[in-house]
Amino acid sequence: MKTSKNKNTADNKKKPGKVAAKNAGKQAMLDSIAAANAKKEETGSAKLVQAWHFACKNMYAEPNLATRYALLKDHFTALSKDRAKLLAAEVQLCMLSVLLEYWIEITRTAASKDLSVAGLIWHTARAVLSCSGQTKTTNASVETTLETLNLPRLDILPPAVQDRALPFKFALPSSAKHSLAVDLPAKEFQLLHCGPYLDRSIDSAPDHRVEFEPDLWQRKVLDGIDADKSLLVVAPTSAGKTFISFYAMRKVLEADDDSVLVYVAPTKALVNQIAAEIQARYSKKFKYPGKSVWASESSLFPSS
């Protein structure tokens, strides 16, 4: 019995060693798989970068800056998910460089600077920073652009991927930096020239009553219309007031054949445009013949 006990004790001492060896072998296998996948991913990334360099070289063979910019824009739009993850920031930076070439050209030849181009440059710089695949070089290029053109500052996050050489020569720095600067304070420049590129979405959410995702204030207006409340909406051009009024027009047209909705517009042409849109959007069959939706110089309503 004593011998058996000692044997069991010895077996128990050996088991932890076996478990450790088994775990070590499993970990080694996992490390080997991870290393193989990393090497495969690295090889795939290298091929994607090589293909982008080749495409960029071909696009830069186009001498016309507008055409080259359009080619790059199409290339960016066509990026697959994997390519976008790696190359999106660099492709956008290439588009930024083309815009800067144009900016340098017009500031040297034009009597005054076209600041709408500077607005697009600022917007593209923002796009570079919001894309995947930022490198130390792409971030530094954006920072140089903002400083050289005296554009509103942007938050620059640490690079997402390892740095690499660009397949194109970035348009900055330029020897004539002083002549490239925008001579406006940051806020004034944004208000006057960056309107189309500023974020306008305010708590947008789907709503079955309209064909787009209305902002919170628009949904409140829709609720007010449904509750038959009086509303006063003050909003800038292109904020989405007309589309909300379309909802009110539809409710009036669907309610009965005699209700009236007055839509006041500053010109006859705009009234005709709204009337045509209503005719195209909503079909209306009146109970009695002789009635239709029509527009006068100051109103749009059913009439006989």
C-alpha positions as CSV (number, residue, x, y, z in Angstrom):
1,M,0.0,0.0,0.0
2,K,2.8,2.4,0.7
3,T,4.4,1.8,-2.7
4,S,1.0,2.5,-4.4
5,K,0.6,5.7,-2.5
6,N,4.0,6.9,-3.5
7,K,3.3,6.0,-7.2
8,N,0.0,8.0,-7.2
9,T,1.9,11.0,-5.7
10,A,4.5,10.8,-8.4
11,D,1.8,10.7,-11.1
12,N,0.1,13.7,-9.6
13,K,3.4,15.6,-9.7
14,K,3.8,14.8,-13.4
15,K,0.4,16.0,-14.5
16,P,0.9,19.8,-14.1
17,G,4.0,19.5,-16.2
18,K,2.0,17.8,-19.0
19,V,-0.7,20.4,-18.8
20,A,1.9,23.2,-19.0
21,A,3.5,21.6,-22.0
22,K,0.2,21.1,-23.7
23,N,-0.7,24.8,-23.1
24,A,2.7,25.9,-24.4
25,G,2.2,23.9,-27.5
26,K,-1.2,25.4,-28.1
27,Q,0.1,28.9,-27.6
28,A,3.0,28.3,-30.0
29,M,0.5,27.1,-32.6
30,L,-1.7,30.2,-32.0
31,D,1.4,32.5,-32.3
32,S,2.4,30.7,-35.5
33,I,-1.1,31.3,-37.0
34,A,-1.1,34.9,-35.9
35,A,2.3,35.5,-37.5
36,A,1.2,33.8,-40.7
37,N,-1.9,36.0,-40.8
38,A,0.1,39.1,-40.1
39,K,2.5,38.3,-42.9
40,K,-0.4,37.6,-45.2
41,E,-2.0,40.9,-44.3
42,E,1.3,42.8,-44.7
43,T,1.8,41.2,-48.1
44,G,-1.8,42.2,-49.1
45,S,-1.3,45.7,-47.8
46,A,1.9,46.1,-49.8
47,K,0.1,45.0,-53.0
48,L,-2.7,47.5,-52.4
49,V,-0.2,50.3,-51.8
50,Q,1.7,49.3,-55.0
51,A,-1.5,49.3,-57.0
52,W,-2.4,52.8,-55.6
53,H,1.1,54.1,-56.5
54,F,0.7,52.9,-60.1
55,A,-2.8,54.4,-60.4
56,C,-1.6,57.7,-58.9
57,K,1.2,57.9,-61.4
58,N,-1.2,57.4,-64.3
59,M,-3.6,60.1,-63.0
60,Y,-0.7,62.5,-62.5
61,A,0.1,62.1,-66.2
62,E,-3.0,64.2,-66.8
63,P,-1.9,67.8,-67.1
64,N,-5.3,69.4,-66.6
65,L,-5.8,69.9,-62.8
66,A,-9.6,69.8,-63.0
67,T,-9.6,66.5,-64.9
68,R,-6.9,65.1,-62.5
69,Y,-9.0,66.0,-59.5
70,A,-12.1,64.3,-61.1
71,L,-10.1,61.2,-61.7
72,L,-8.9,61.1,-58.1
73,K,-12.4,61.7,-56.8
74,D,-13.7,58.8,-58.9
75,H,-10.8,56.6,-57.6
76,F,-11.7,57.5,-54.0
77,T,-15.4,56.7,-54.5
78,A,-14.5,53.3,-56.0
79,L,-12.2,52.2,-53.1
80,S,-13.2,48.9,-51.6
81,K,-13.6,48.5,-47.8
82,D,-10.1,47.0,-47.4
83,R,-8.5,49.7,-49.7
84,A,-10.3,52.5,-48.0
85,K,-9.1,51.3,-44.6
86,L,-5.5,51.6,-45.8
87,L,-5.5,54.3,-48.5
88,A,-8.5,56.7,-48.0
89,A,-6.5,59.4,-46.2
90,E,-3.7,59.3,-48.7
91,V,-6.1,59.5,-51.7
92,Q,-7.9,62.4,-50.1
93,L,-4.5,64.1,-49.5
94,C,-3.7,63.7,-53.2
95,M,-6.9,65.5,-54.0
96,L,-6.0,68.2,-51.5
97,S,-2.6,68.5,-53.2
98,V,-4.2,69.0,-56.6
99,L,-6.5,71.7,-55.1
100,L,-3.5,73.4,-53.7
101,E,-1.8,73.4,-57.1
102,Y,-4.8,75.2,-58.5
103,W,-4.8,77.6,-55.5
104,I,-1.2,78.5,-56.1
105,E,-1.9,79.0,-59.8
106,I,-4.9,81.3,-59.3
107,T,-3.2,83.4,-56.6
108,R,-0.3,84.1,-58.9
109,T,-2.4,85.0,-61.9
110,A,-5.8,86.3,-60.7
111,A,-6.4,89.8,-59.5
112,S,-8.2,88.5,-56.4
113,K,-8.3,85.2,-54.6
114,D,-11.3,83.0,-55.2
115,L,-12.0,82.0,-51.6
116,S,-14.6,79.4,-52.5
117,V,-11.5,77.3,-53.6
118,A,-10.0,77.9,-50.2
119,G,-13.3,76.7,-48.7
120,L,-13.0,73.4,-50.7
121,I,-9.4,73.1,-49.6
122,W,-10.4,73.4,-45.9
123,H,-13.2,70.9,-46.4
124,T,-10.8,68.4,-48.1
125,A,-8.3,68.8,-45.3
126,R,-11.0,67.9,-42.8
127,A,-11.8,64.8,-45.0
128,V,-8.2,63.7,-44.8
129,L,-8.3,63.8,-41.0
130,S,-11.6,61.9,-40.9
131,C,-10.5,59.1,-43.2
132,S,-9.0,55.8,-42.3
133,G,-5.3,55.2,-42.9
134,Q,-3.9,58.5,-41.6
135,T,-0.1,58.5,-41.4
136,K,2.5,60.9,-39.9
137,T,3.0,62.3,-43.4
138,T,-0.7,62.9,-44.2
139,N,-1.3,64.6,-40.8
140,A,1.8,66.8,-41.2
141,S,0.7,67.8,-44.8
142,V,-2.7,68.9,-43.5
143,E,-1.1,70.9,-40.7
144,T,1.2,72.6,-43.2
145,T,-1.9,73.4,-45.4
146,L,-3.8,75.0,-42.5
147,E,-0.8,77.1,-41.4
148,T,0.2,78.2,-44.9
149,L,-3.3,79.3,-46.0
150,N,-4.2,80.6,-42.6
151,L,-7.2,78.3,-42.5
152,P,-9.3,77.5,-39.4
153,R,-7.5,74.9,-37.2
154,L,-8.6,71.3,-37.0
155,D,-8.1,68.6,-34.5
156,I,-5.3,66.2,-35.6
157,L,-5.3,62.8,-34.0
158,P,-2.2,60.5,-33.8
159,P,-1.5,58.5,-37.0
160,A,-3.5,55.3,-37.5
161,V,-1.0,53.3,-39.6
162,Q,2.7,53.2,-40.2
163,D,4.2,56.1,-42.1
164,R,5.2,55.6,-45.8
165,A,6.4,57.7,-48.7
166,L,3.7,59.4,-50.8
167,P,3.4,58.4,-54.5
168,F,3.1,62.1,-55.4
169,K,4.9,65.4,-54.5
170,F,2.7,67.4,-52.1
171,A,2.1,70.9,-53.4
172,L,3.3,72.6,-50.2
173,P,5.4,74.0,-48.8
174,S,5.7,76.7,-51.4
175,S,8.3,79.5,-51.7
176,A,5.6,82.1,-51.8
177,K,3.8,81.2,-48.6
178,H,2.8,84.7,-47.7
179,S,0.8,85.1,-50.9
180,L,-1.2,82.0,-50.3
181,A,-2.8,83.0,-47.0
182,V,-6.5,83.8,-46.6
183,D,-6.8,87.3,-45.3
184,L,-9.9,86.7,-43.2
185,P,-10.5,85.7,-39.5
186,A,-11.3,82.0,-39.1
187,K,-15.0,82.5,-38.1
188,E,-15.7,85.0,-40.9
189,F,-14.0,82.7,-43.4
190,Q,-16.2,79.7,-42.3
191,L,-19.4,81.7,-42.4
192,L,-18.8,83.3,-45.8
193,H,-17.1,80.4,-47.7
194,C,-17.5,77.1,-45.9
195,G,-21.3,77.0,-45.6
196,P,-21.8,74.0,-48.0
197,Y,-19.2,72.0,-46.1
198,L,-20.4,72.6,-42.5
199,D,-22.3,69.9,-40.6
200,R,-26.0,70.7,-40.7
201,S,-27.5,67.6,-39.2
202,I,-29.1,68.3,-35.8
203,D,-30.5,65.1,-34.2
204,S,-31.7,63.7,-37.5
205,A,-33.9,60.6,-37.3
206,P,-36.2,58.7,-39.7
207,D,-39.8,59.9,-39.9
208,H,-42.5,58.2,-42.0
209,R,-44.1,61.6,-42.8
210,V,-41.3,62.8,-45.1
211,E,-38.9,61.1,-47.5
212,F,-35.7,62.2,-45.8
213,E,-34.4,62.1,-42.2
214,P,-35.6,65.4,-40.6
215,D,-33.8,67.2,-37.9
216,L,-35.3,67.6,-34.5
217,W,-36.7,71.0,-35.2
218,Q,-38.3,69.7,-38.4
219,R,-40.0,66.9,-36.5
220,K,-41.4,69.4,-34.0
221,V,-42.8,71.4,-36.9
222,L,-44.4,68.2,-38.3
223,D,-45.9,67.5,-34.9
224,G,-47.3,71.0,-34.8
225,I,-48.9,70.6,-38.2
226,D,-50.5,67.3,-37.2
227,A,-51.8,69.0,-34.0
228,D,-53.3,71.9,-36.1
229,K,-51.2,74.4,-34.3
230,S,-50.0,77.8,-35.5
231,L,-46.2,77.8,-36.2
232,L,-43.6,80.4,-36.9
233,V,-40.4,78.9,-38.4
234,V,-37.3,81.1,-38.8
235,A,-34.5,79.2,-40.6
236,P,-31.8,80.0,-43.2
237,T,-31.9,79.2,-46.8
238,S,-31.6,75.5,-47.6
239,A,-32.4,74.5,-44.0
240,G,-35.4,72.5,-45.1
241,K,-38.4,74.7,-44.7
242,T,-40.0,74.0,-48.1
243,F,-40.0,70.3,-47.7
244,I,-41.9,70.7,-44.4
245,S,-44.4,73.0,-46.1
246,F,-45.0,70.2,-48.7
247,Y,-46.3,68.1,-45.8
248,A,-48.8,70.8,-44.9
249,M,-49.8,71.0,-48.6
250,R,-50.4,67.3,-48.8
251,K,-52.6,67.4,-45.7
252,V,-54.7,70.2,-47.1
253,L,-55.1,68.4,-50.5
254,E,-56.0,65.1,-48.7
255,A,-58.4,66.8,-46.2
256,D,-61.2,67.8,-48.7
257,D,-61.8,69.7,-52.0
258,D,-62.4,73.1,-50.5
259,S,-59.5,73.8,-48.0
260,V,-57.1,76.5,-49.0
261,L,-53.3,76.7,-48.4
262,V,-51.5,79.9,-49.2
263,Y,-47.8,79.6,-50.1
264,V,-46.2,83.1,-50.6
265,A,-43.1,83.3,-52.8
266,P,-41.2,86.4,-54.0
267,T,-41.3,85.7,-57.7
268,K,-43.8,84.2,-60.2
269,A,-41.1,81.7,-61.4
270,L,-40.7,80.3,-57.9
271,V,-44.4,80.0,-57.5
272,N,-44.6,78.1,-60.8
273,Q,-41.8,75.8,-59.7
274,I,-43.5,75.0,-56.4
275,A,-46.8,74.4,-58.2
276,A,-45.1,72.0,-60.6
277,E,-43.5,70.1,-57.8
278,I,-46.8,69.7,-56.0
279,Q,-48.5,68.5,-59.2
280,A,-45.6,66.0,-59.6
281,R,-45.6,64.8,-56.0
282,Y,-49.3,64.4,-55.2
283,S,-52.1,63.2,-57.4
284,K,-55.5,64.8,-56.6
285,K,-58.9,63.7,-58.0
286,F,-61.6,66.2,-57.2
287,K,-65.2,65.0,-56.5
288,Y,-66.6,67.5,-59.0
289,P,-65.1,68.5,-62.4
290,G,-63.6,71.9,-63.1
291,K,-61.3,72.0,-60.1
292,S,-57.5,71.7,-60.1
293,V,-54.4,72.8,-58.2
294,W,-53.2,76.1,-59.6
295,A,-50.8,78.9,-58.7
296,S,-51.2,82.6,-58.7
297,E,-48.4,85.1,-58.2
298,S,-48.7,84.9,-54.4
299,S,-50.6,81.7,-53.6
300,L,-51.1,78.0,-54.4
301,F,-54.5,76.5,-53.7
302,P,-57.3,74.3,-55.1
303,S,-59.9,76.4,-57.0
304,S,-62.7,76.0,-59.5
